[in-house]
């Protein structure tokens, strides 16, 4: 009968453990080998060449379109409308007759006043020769001349009353909607229609007081409206407000904008972009900048040699514009910086350049 040694199980355990350790060591060696191969492979990146672009301090100003001239046409007296000589949206000239009010009573009064002028006029004409010959006193002639003056004054008064019953366009412009009909009784303040000058138009907007030094009459600007998203409306500043709002610290600015096609209407909202402190500065794409706490870095491709490596460089970032950042220090024009493939990139790593930066993506504008 064979008796097993008490150390037989221990020896067997040690053999199995040794085999497992050997396998683990082999796996670790294979893993280290693969990692080494991965680490040694150049990282694929895209780059951009450091250049210059214009930066400025900008502010978007909101404003409202106003007609160059605007008026609500109404009657000066309470009377019935007898005739209308326009339609909605008509283009009219200054002095064009638009509406007539009932003037029957005034016409009768005018006829009576003209008749009252005839008699003293005839008598005065007859007496002038007699007064010249000394046959009649001059006092008698003066009495008839006074009657003539009174009659003429009365005619002028009635003529003015008749003129109040004719409504004319005070200037060239575009009429709005007709708000009354023939036969309607109108009173002073009742709007018959509106009249606006739509070319050019006024554009009033507000800007922070910090931009006052950059605002001068004649300054050109470009305005936009959501109603015409693909159209630029160019105009010039004509006037700067004399007061700054003490609450908002903003000043009102007025610009004149051509509007030949009358696309802009009074009351529309428009925006314009004002800029100051313009400077042509060294710039890189924003996506090339890596932020680490309060510091910012870029990876610069080292020049020369078949093998490209990158160097992490601290930069000073100043102003920004869509897609680009102004570099105040740390880079020079002509250097190449990495824009794509930054994840896991480290100082001194080898890289393979697979393309150039093509510019920032277009902004997302739904509905266009």
Secondary structure, 3 states (H helix, E strand, C coil): CCCCCCCHHHHHHHHHHHHHHHHHHHHHHHHHHHHHHHHHCCEEEEEEECEEEEEEEEEEEEEEEEEEEEEEEECCCCEEEEEECCCCCCEECCCCEEEEECCHHHHHHHHHHHHHHHHHHHHHHHHHHHHHHCCCCHHHHHHHHHHHHHHHHHHHHHHHHHHCCEEECCCCEEECCCCCCCCCEECCCCEEEEEEEEEEEEEEEEEEHHHHHHCCCCCEEEEEECCEEEEEEEEEEEEEEEEECCCCCEEEEEEEECCCCCCCCCCCEEEEEEEEEEEEEEEEEHHHCEEECCEEEEEEECCCCCCEEEEEEECEEEEEECCEEEEEECCCCCCEEEEECCCCCCCCCEEEEEEECCCCCCCCCCCC
